[in-house]
Amino acid sequence: MYTLRRLAAAALSVLSLALPASAQTPTEITVGTLENGTVSWELETIKARGLDTANGFALKILPLAGNPATQVAMQGGEVDTIVSDLLWVAQQRGAGADFVFLPYSTSVGGLMVGKDSPVQTLADLDGKQIGIAGGPVDKSWLILRAWSMRPDSPTGGKDIGAMTTQVFGAPPMIQNALDSGEVAAAINFWHFQAKMEAAGARQILDINDAARDLGLDPATPLLGYVLRESWIKEHPNAARGLARASAEAKAILAKDDAAWDALRPIMNAKDDAQFTALRDGWRAGIPASQKVDAAAAQKMFSVIAGLGGQELTGGLTELPQGMFWSGD
């Protein structure tokens, strides 16, 4: 018996040595994200449903203070991935970083006015103030400007940027400015827009509709997970596992209302109307696929780069080759 036990122990030891490391200890993936930001809704779903371990990795969430902090953490190697803007990834890759982009969301905002506003079209904003979150190179604002310069737009082809005065600020400030009447209209990040709509604000132009009129594809994802090609090569199974877990979490959140009830404590929704608007807005941004149409993305880039200039593009004239990764 003693000999048999020793033989069994030796066999288990050999088997353990033969197993790949990933089968013993899942690769940890650290995601830098805003505390209680909208990305955390997907990440918490991955953890709660065990989608990380089921896909061969261990998810670690690192809360950070703001979008610039997440980008600095990614550049400094403090995290394995973040969710960021397609154009930021393009700038970094163009400057030599080996960053790639895995689609996360297609959500964009719209042009909002107060619930009692007489404004119906862009023409009614002539001489008035528009509040814009994200700064003068905000993509929704640039698409709106490009759309306004079409001859058949309500402005008769005039640039809405020249017809109005812009107030730039953080999303809560822009929301308050519209509520107080300081600005006649506002473009805000989609989740703040959802809260604005829940409070009675009215959308007079959907940026997706404007994009379609410009011949752009609104299905082009503007937000994505940022990963290093070198990291993917070192951890291919974990990287593919993250892509699968993201897709699986989205499939759950797309249809399962109970999954949203579990997230409600971290959604900062002050009432049922806000909660529903936030849930539906997030669902609307789920990409149809993790594959990106590079030609459609380039067309989107060309339109907004024409107005955004050096500050937006970092000197790029085209999106860098190889920047899109689909988890394959």
N, C-alpha and C positions, 0 to 999 in steps of 0.2 A: 504493500500500500504506500509506504513511504516513497519507494522508487517511482511508483505511478504518479504520486503527487508532484514529485520533482520533475518528472518528464512533462506533466501537464503544465506546470508553471513555466518550464523552459519553452514549451511550444507557444504559450501565450505571450511570452517575452519576445520571441522571434516574430510572431504575428504583429505585435505592437510596433516593432521596428520596421516591419515591412509596409505598414500602413502609411499613406501620405500624411504630412503634418496637418493638412486641412481637415482630415477625417478625425483627428484627435482634438485639435484646438482651432475652432473657426477663426479665420482672419478677421480682426477688428477693423471696422470702417468708421472713422470719425467724421461726422458731418457737422460743419459749422453753420449755424443758423440763428436767426433772430429769435429771442425768447418769446414764445407765444405768437410767432409770425405764422403766416398761412402755410409755409413749408412744413411746420411742425405738425400740421394736421395729417399729412401723409406719413411723416416719420413716426408719429405716435401710433398710427394704424399698423405700420410695419411691425413695431415692437409688440403691440398688444395682441396681434394675431400670430406672432412668432414667424413672420415671413422672412426675417433675417436668418434665423437658424435653419429654417426649412430650405433656404437657398444658399447655405454654406458660408455665412458670415455672421459676425456679431456687430450689431449697430450700436454706435456710441454717439450721442447727441451732445454737441458742445455749444451752449447758448452764448451768443456774442451781442455786442451793444448796438450794432447797426450794419447796414450794407457795406460801408467802407471797411469795417472791422472784419467782416467775413472775407472780403477780397484780400486784405492784408494777410489774414491767417492762411489763405490758400497760397498766396505768393511766397510766404515764409515757410511753408511746409508744416504748419501746426495742425492742419486738418487734411484729410484725404480728399474731401469734396465739399463743395458748397453749391447752392443754386444761385445763378447769376444771369446777367444779361448777355444775350448773344453777341452784342456789339463789344462788350467788354472782353469776352473770350476772343473775339476776332482781333482786337487791339493787342492783347497779350500774346496771342500766337504770332501775330505779325511782327512783334518785337522779339520773338525768339523762344517764348515759352512753349512747352509741348502740351498745352491745354487742348482738350477736346470737349465737345458739347453733346450731352445726352438730353433730348427734349423732356421738359417738365410741364410747361403750360403755354397756352396760346392766348391767355387772357390779356385784354387791353381795356382801356376805359372808354368813356364817351364824353360828349359835351353836355354838361348839366346846367339847368337853370332852377331857380327857386320855384316852389310849388305855386306861388301867386304871381310869378313873373309874366309880363306881357310878351317876352321874347319868344318868337316862333322859329326864326331862321337866323343864319349868320348875318344877313343884311341888317337885322335889328340890333346887332351889337356894334355897329359903327359908332366910334367915338367913346365906347365904354371900356370898362376894365374886365379882363379875363384872368382868373386865378389858375395857375398851373403848378401841379406837383411834379417834381423831377427836374426842374430847370429848363432853360431855353432849348436844350437838345432832347427833351422828352420825346419819345418816338410817337406817341399819340398826337402830341402837338404838331410835330413835323408833318405827319400824315394829314392832319386837319388843314395845315397851311397849304400843302400841295393840292389837296382837294379844292380848297377855296379858290385857287388860281385857275381852275378849269373854267372855260368860257360859259358853261352851262350851270355853274354854281350860283347860289343866291346872291353872291357878291358881284356877279358879273365878271369874274376873273380877277378881282382884286385880292391881294394877299391879306388874309385876316390878321396877320401879324402887323401889317402897316396900318390897318383900320382901327386897331384897338391898342390899349395899353395893357401890358402883361404884369401880373403880380406873381412872383415865384416864391414858393415856400414849401415847408414840410406838409405832408398830407393832412394832419389835423388842423393846421393853420388854414389851408385852403378850404377845408370843409366848414370851418367856422366863418371864414370870409364870405362864403356863399350864404350861410344861414343868416348872417347879420346884414346882408345886402351890400357889403363892402365891394364885392365884385358882382357883375351882372351874369356871369357864367363861369364854369369851372371844369377843368379836366383833372381828374384825380386817379390815384391807383385804384385798381378794380375793386378791392375790398372796402376802401373808403367810399367809392361810388355806390357799392351795394348798401352801405349804411345810409348814405345820402338819399338813395331811392326809397329805402324803408321809412325814412322820415318825411317823405313827400316830394323830394326834388324830382324834376322831370328831365328826361334825356331828349335833346332835340337833334342829336346826331350820334349814331353808333359809329365808332372808329372802324369797326370791321366793314360796315357798309361803305364808308369812304375809301377804305383800302380796295374793296372790290371794284368800285368805280374807277380807281386808278390802275386797274388791271393787276392788282396784287392778290396774293392768295392769303386770306386771313387764317388759314390753317398752319401757316408758317409759325413755328414756336419761337417766341422771343425770350423765354426763360428756360434754362436747362441746368442739369447737374454738370459741374465742371470737374473733369478728371484729368490726370496726367497720363499721357501715352506710356511713359516709362513705368508708372505705377500699374497700369492695366497689364503690361507685359510681365511684371513681377507677380501680379495677383490676378490672373485671368479668370479663375473660377469665381473669386469674390466679386470682381467687377461685373461679370455677367449675372451673378446672383443679385447684385444691387439693381441692375436693370430689370430683372424679372420681378423682384420684390416691389419696385416702384410701379410696374405695370399691374401687378396683382392688387396692390393697395388701391390704385385708381379704379380698377374693376369693382372692388368692394364699395368704395365711396360713391361710385357712379349710380349705384342702385339700392344700396342698403341704408335706409334711413336710420336704423338702429345704431349703425356705426357712427353716424353723426351725433346721435344723442350722447354717445360716450365721449365725443370730442367737445361737446358744448361748454364744459367748464373752462377750457383753454381758448375759446373763440372770442371772448370779450364782446359777446352779443348782449345788449341790454334788454332786449325783449324778443318775442317770437318773430316779429317782422324782420328784425335784423338777422336773427339766426337763419331764417329761411332764405333771405337774400344772400347771405354769405355762403350758405350751402349751395344754392343754385348757381351763384357766380363762380364758385370753385369748380363745380361740375362742368360748367360751360367752357372752361379752359382746358379740359382734358384733351391732349392731342390724340388724333385718330390712330397714330402710329409713332413708334420711336425712330422711324426713318425720316430724314429730312430731305425734301426736294431742294437740292443745292441751287438749281437754277431759279426757283421761286424765291429762295432766301437771298440770292444775289440781286434779284430784281427789287425786292423790298429794300435791301441795303442801298442800292443805287438811288432810289427815290428819296429816302430820308437823308442820305449822305449829301445829296445836292443842296439841301437846306441846312444841314447840321454842321457842315464844314469840318475843319481840322479838329475841333474840340470833340466832335462825335466820332470821327473815323480814325484819329491818331495818324493821319496821313495815308491811310489805306485807300486804294481805289477799287479793290476787289476783296471779297472774303478769302482768307487764306485756304489753300488746298488742304484737305484732310481734317478739317476741324470738326466735322460731324461724326459722331459715333452712335451706333444704334444698338449696342449691347451684344452684337454678334461675335 
